[in-house]
Amino acid sequence: MPFAASAGHNEAKDVAAIQDVVEKFRTSIIQRDKPTFTGLFFSEKPERVTWQFVVDDARLARVQKTKPEARKARHLAKVNYLTFIDSIVSSEKSSEEVFSDIRIDTDGEVGSVDFDYQFLADGKQTNWGREKWHLLRTEAGWKIISVIWSVHDPVGDR
């Protein structure tokens, strides 16, 4: 999993610490490790962390065939990092999020990470897109304060 740091302040220690957050996020999904996963976030209260997706037009059109009220982006209070990891922990299927083209930018206090992702259930891609995080360096280390991502159907499902 190669990482690229954008030009700027990007001290090696800060980039490495943010890389560690990315790796813990990834492995906690595979291992269904809720305590590690939830510990990566700025607040124990999910409503204080942005967790927002947007679907592409093709996926929206497909979903609207059965749910005409569906929208490209809609805030759903019940969709947050806690319900995400709970769904993984309770699922009979294995889960994995695969990251590529990872970019990190930081000045040592705030940071951003963005990457291409594929989400896999039982080894089969369920969706893919681009994901972006904002992080803050706190007394307890780097913490994620926002996650936004696009959602595309697997190529074969279009």
RAJO-V971802 format. One line per field, one symbol per residue. phi: phi as a letter, one per 20 degrees, with the letter a starting at -180 (. if undefined). A space follows every 10 residues. Layout:
phi=???
This chain:
phi=.fdcdffpfj fgffffffgf fgffgffffg elefgfgffe dfcfegfecf bcdceffffg fffffdcgeg cgcbfcgedb fffffffffe ffefcbdddb lecccbdndd bcccaeccdd clmdfdabrd cccdccedfe ofcedbccbe ccfggfee
